[in-house]
Amino acid sequence: MELFGTAGIRGSARDRVTPELALAVGRAIGSDAVESAETLGNAARRPEVVVGRDGRTTGPALAAAVAAGVESAGADVRRIGVVPTPALAYASQSRHGVMLTASHNPPTDNGIKAFVDGEEYDRERERGVEARVADDHPPAAWDEWGAAETVEVLPSYRAAVVDYAKTHGADATGIDVAVDLGNGMGALGTPQVLHELGARVVTLNGQVDGHFPGRDSKPTPETLADLREFVATGDFAFGIGHDGDADRIVIVDADGDVVHEDTVVAILASHFVRASDAADPVVVTTPNASGRIDERVEDAGGRVERVRLGALHEGIASARGDGGDVVFAAEPWKHIHPDHGRWIDGIASAAVLTRLVAAEGLDGLRDPITERPYRKVSVDCPDDRKADAMTYLETALPEAFPEATVDTEYGVRLEFDDGSWTLVRPSGTEPYVRVYAEADDVDAFVASVTEVVASGVDGGDDANAADGGDV
């Protein structure tokens, strides 16, 4: 039974993430908490599982089902109510946690994210949950069931973000920031934190509403149109957009344009490298991330390590195992701040960026970054052809571009001396091979790369390439 994707369990609340599934998953996570209590230093007391949810209308019933499952496994439940996902992760330190959220999915969906000691479950733990659910893992003995208690987490979480942000940048007093919360959970974190830092904050869609009436929950240039216009016609230093559970962040400049996500990563990554006194500061990112990150990190005195999408924690562990000191980790729109916590936290990123903008201005932060045109293209490829196609491309792409440096650990990534690069990898969820590319003449570059990819997919025939557009 395969339940978990790259970001927990997600799907329709009627057909997939049902109360029945939530009960079973809750019991499996509760059983895991009981078994691992000693490793978390909780052997002397009943293990605890923190349960929180976002504002979706199906959340209360699913949270109740998860809590019932956890208690029936012999663990205590700490209900923390409606919170951003980063706040649930913060509360899961030294214990387990379950967040009911479908992030940026539509309101018909919901989802389950599991945490332990501040980190999302890794693959091994997820497989353990799946095995318990498949085996219909039984409850604990009747006299070993846990109990539930309601606790408050948001004030301490917000205070921790403020304290962390104050160690970076400059006093944000007087900075004007517009924040589009998309009727999601960022409404309970970002405005309050930025206000505490001294910023003047104006919010859009700041009421938590599980129907997401203001805009789609996924923050894109299209769904953030109102924010972009509001910032462009106002007197704001910049704008911020969040997804439904506030682990993602999108930045809008004073002209109303979305700042490329890799530029945001480059700003933060280079700052954390410069601020670190580590002998070997490392930034962990993903194979589809821009070379502009490498350029800024290396210029600041650090290095970049890459790991597959959805596996930032694995990359952090690997880099540390090699002796590196990870100062920042990120994939598109999602950031981990190791000095703050081991979870993805869009609210922390909003706070730090506000302080950095106060110190240097957004234009000043962007000026050193070379922002080459970026494109993503999808080439049709049936699932049963992906493995053969990628085997072919591991040889064909380096032969077609012999001047490139080649990395085949997570697809095929080619890097060039002029800073351009491309990544070719199979989609894990759709019948495509993805082509990511960045170059001064990106259209010609993408055309030459997709021609080789088409040969691998269709034996030399023309492939149907669906242009993903500028990102």
N, C-alpha and C positions, 0 to 999 in steps of 0.2 A: 504494500500500500504506500503510495507516494502522495503525501499531503503538502509538504513544504516546497515553496518556490524559492526565489532568491531573496524574498523579503517576507518570510512567514507564510501563513496560509491565507489565501484570499479567494473570494468568489461570492456568488449570489447568496443572500441570507435565506433564501427559500430552498435552493437546490444544493448548496455546497456547505457554506458555513452556517449550519443549522444549530439549534439548541442541542440536538442529540450529539452532533460532532463536538460542540463546545464542552459538553459534559464529559465525553470520553477523553478529549485532549486535556481538559483540566485535571482529570484523575491521573492521566499519564504524567503530567508535569508535577503534580503533587507527589506521586510515587518517586519521581526523580529527585525531588527536593528531600524526601525522607531518606533516600539512599545516599545522597551526597551531603547530608547535614554535617558530617564530621569534617569534610574537606573545607567547608565554609566556616568552621569554628563554632558550629551551632549544636554540637552533639549533646550538650547539657540541657537543651530545651527543645520543645517541639519546633520543627522547621516552619518557616514562614514563606508564604507566597503573596506578593503584592499584586493586586488586580486593579487595573484602571481601564478606562474606555474613552473613546472620542465622543463626539456629539451626535452620532448617527442614531436614528430612531430605533434601530434594532439592537443598539448597544446594551440597554438595561437587561433585557432578557438573556442575551448571550453572556453578559458578565455574571449574571446570577447562575447560569448553567456552569460556567467555568468554576465559579466559587464552590458550587455544590460538588463538582468533581474533585477539586483540590481537597476539600474537607473530608470527603469520603475516602481519600487516599491516606489520611492521617496527618495532614499538614494544616496549619492555621492560615487563615486568609486575612490580609490587611487590605481592606477596600479603600481606595484613594479617590474614587469618583471620576469625574470628567477632567482629564488632564492631557497636556501634550505628550506625545510619546517620549521625548527626552526626559520629561519629569518622571515618567514611569521607570525609565532606565536608571535614572539617578536614585530612585527609591529602591531599586532592586540590588543595590550594593550590599554585599554580605548575605544575600538571600536570593530567592527566585522571584520572577515577575512575569505577569501576563498582561499584554495590552490588547484590547479589542479595538482594532482599527483596520480600515482598508486604505489608509493613506489618501492617495489621490484618485482612487477608483470612484465610480458613480455612487449615488446614495442608495441604490438597490443592493450594493455589496457590503460585506463586512469582512473582517479578517482577524487572525490571531497571531501575535508576535510573542515569542518566549524569550526571556532574559535570565541570566544567572550572573550575579556579582557585577552588574553593570554592562554586560555584553550580551548581544543576541546569541541565541543558541547556535553552536557550530553544527556541522553536518552530522557528526557522530551523535550528538544529543537529539537532533531532529529525527534521525533514524531510530533512536531508542523510543521516542514518542510514537512514531509511526508503528513500530513493532507492538507496543503496548495496546494501541488502539486496534490494530488488526487482530490481536489475540483476545480482545475484550477483557482487558486486565481487570480483575475483580477488586472490589473495595477492601479496605482494611477491616479488621475485626470491629464489631460494633462499638466496643468500648475504647477504640483507638482513634476514632474520628476527630478531626480538628474543629475549631471554632472560628468565628468571624468577628472582626472588629473594624470600625471605621476610623481612619487616621487622616491627618492633613499633611500634605507634602508640598503643595505649591509655594507657600511662603519660603520654606527653606531652600527649595530648588531655585527660585528666582534670586534669592540672596546669594547663593553659590555662583550663579552666572554673573551677577553684578561684581562680586569680589574678584572673580577670574578676569573679567573684562578690564577692570581697573588696573591690571598689571600690564596692559598694552595700550599703545596710542596715547591720546591726550584727553583732557577734560572735554566732554561733549556738551557742556552748557551752551545753549543757544543754537545748536545745530537743528535745522528743520528737516524732519524725515516723514515721508508718507509711507504707510504700511497697509498693504492689501492682505487681509487675513483670510479671505475667501470663505467666511463663515465657519472656519475651522479652528483648530485648537491653539494656533498661534495667538489667538485673541486673549488667551489666558496667560501669556508669557511675554511676548515681544514688546507690546506697548508699555507694560508695567516696568520691564527691565530698562528699556530705553529712557523712560521718564525718570527712573531712579538715577540713571547716568547723566541726567541734565538735559537731554534732548527734548525739543518740542515735537510731539508726535501727533499726526493726524491719521486716523484710521479709515479704511474703506472695508465694508463687509465685515465689521468687527463684532457682530452678534453671532454666537455659536448657534448653528442651525443645521441639523442633519439632512435637510433637503438641499442644501447649498444653493439658495435662491439667487445669490449675488453673481456667481460665476461658477464654471466648472472647477472642481477641486484641484485639478492639475494646473500648476502655474506655467503657462506658455506665453510667448509673445502675443498670441491671439486672445487668450483668456484674461491677460493682464492689460487689455486695451484701455480700460477705464483708468487704471493706475498710471499707465504711461501718459495719457492725455492730462491727467490731473497733475502729475509731476512737471510735465513740459510747460503747462500754462500757469504753474504756481512758482513759488520761490523756495524750492526745496533743494537741499544738498544732494539728495538721492532718494530712491524709493526701494521698498522691499516687498517681495511677494512670497507667501508661504503656500505649501500644500495643506491637505486636510489635517495632518497630524503634526506639522511643524518640524519635521526632520529635514525637509528640503528648503532651500532659500534661492530666490532669484533677485538679482540686483538691477535696478533701472537707473540710468544716469539722468542728469538734470535736463537733458533734451528729450527724455521720454523713451530712449532706446534701451533695449535689454543688453546688459553687459554679458559678453560670452562667458559661459560657466567656467571655462578653462582660464580665462583672464582673472576671474574671482579667485580661483584656486591658486594661480600664480602670485597674486597679491598676498594672500594669506600665507602661502608656503614660504615665500621669500622672507616675509616678515618674521615668521617663527624661526627660520634658520638663522637670521641675523640676531634675533633676540636670545638664541640659545648659546650656552657656553660649553656645549657638548663637543667632544673631540671629533665625533662622526655623526653630525645631524642628518637624519634621513627623512624624506617625504615619501609616503606610500601613495600610489595612485594606480589607475587602471590602464590597460593597453590602448584604449581609445582616447586617452588624454593627450592634449596638445604638447608639442615640443616646446612651446613657450614656457611651460612649467619647468622643464629641465633647464632652459636657458637662465631663468631667474634664480632657480635654486642653486645651480652651479656658480652663478655669479656671486651669490650670497655666501658661498663656501660649503654648501651641502651637496647631497646626491639624491637621486630619485630611484626608487624601486617600484616595479609594477607587479600587480597581482590581478587575477581574473575578476570580472565584475561580480559584485555581491560578496566579495571575500576580503574586505579590507582588514578584518581581524587576523586572518591567516597571514596576510602580508606584513602586518605589524609584528606578529610573532616570529615570522621568518627573519625579518630585518633585525630584530633584537637578538635572535639566535646567532646571527652573524656578527654581533658586536656593535650594531648601530643603535643610535638613540633616536627613536621616532618622535619627531616634533610636531608632525601634522600628517593626516591621512585624508584622502578625498577621492570620490568618484563624482561624476556629473551631478551637481546640485546638492550633494551630501558630504558633510564634513565631520571628521572626528578630531577633537581637541584633546590629545593625551594628557595634558596638564590639568584639564578640567574633568575629564571622565572618558570612559572607554566606549561611549555610544555616539551615534550620529546625532548632531544637535544643531538645528537651524537657528534656534534662538541664541545660542552662544555665538554663532557666526554673525548674526545680526548685531549683537552687542559689540564684538571685537571690531567689526567693520565700521561701526559708527564711531568708535574711538579712533580708528586709523584715519577715517575721513576727516575727523576733527583736527587731527595732527597735520595732514598733508593735502587734504582735498582729494576727491575721487580722481580728478584729472591728473593730479600729481602722482597718485598711486599707479595709474595706468600708463603714464608717459614712458617708463623704461621698458614696457612690454611690447614686443613685436607681435602685432595681431594680424597674422596672415589669414586669407579667406579659408573657410572651413566648410566641408561638405560631407554629407552622409548619403550613400546610395544603397538601395536594396536590389540585389540580383536574384531573380526567381531561381529557386533550387529545391527540388523535392527532398524531403527528409532522408529518404534512402540513398540520395546521391551525395549528401554532405561529406561523409567520411572520405569517399573516393576523390571528390573535388578538392578537399583540403590537402590530401596527400599529394595530388598533382600540383597544387599551387605552392606547396612548400619548396618545390624544385623550380617550377615555371616562373614564379615571380622573381626570385633572385637572378635567374638567367635573363629575364627581360630587363632587369635593372641592376646590372653587375656593379655599379658604383655605390650601391646602397649597403648600409649595415643591416644585417638581418637578425630578427629574433622570432623564433617559432614556438615559444612556450605557450602563448595564448592566442592562437591564430598565426598569421604571418604579418609581422610589422617590419616595414622598411623605413630606415631613416637616412637622410641625405645631408651632406655638408652644408647646404644652404639653409637648413632648418626645416625643410619640407619633410613630410612623412606620410605614410599610409598604413592602415591596418585592415586586414581582410580576415573575417572570422564568421563562422556559421551562427545564425540566430538560434538561441536555445528554445524559442517558443513559436517561431513562424517559419514557413518554407522559403527562407531567404539565406543568401550569403551577404553579409554586410560589408560595405566598403566605406571606411572613414579616411578622409584625406585632408591635408592642409598644405597649401602651396601658394606662391604668388599668383601663378596662373592655374588656379585649382580646377577649372573646367577641363582644360587640356590634360592635366594630370589625371583626373578621375577617368576621363575617356580612355586613356592608355591603360590604366589599371583594370578597369572593368572589361576591356577587350581580352585581357589575359584571363580574368575570372570567368568570362563567358566560355572560353575554351575549356576550362576545367569543369564547368557545369554541363555544357552541351556538346563537348567534343569538337569545338571549333565553330559551331553554329552561333548565330547572334542570340544573346540572351535578352530577356525582357527586363530591363533595368528600370526600377521605379525610383525616381529622384526624390531623396529625402529632403532636399532643399538646404538652404543655409541654416546653420544652427547658431 
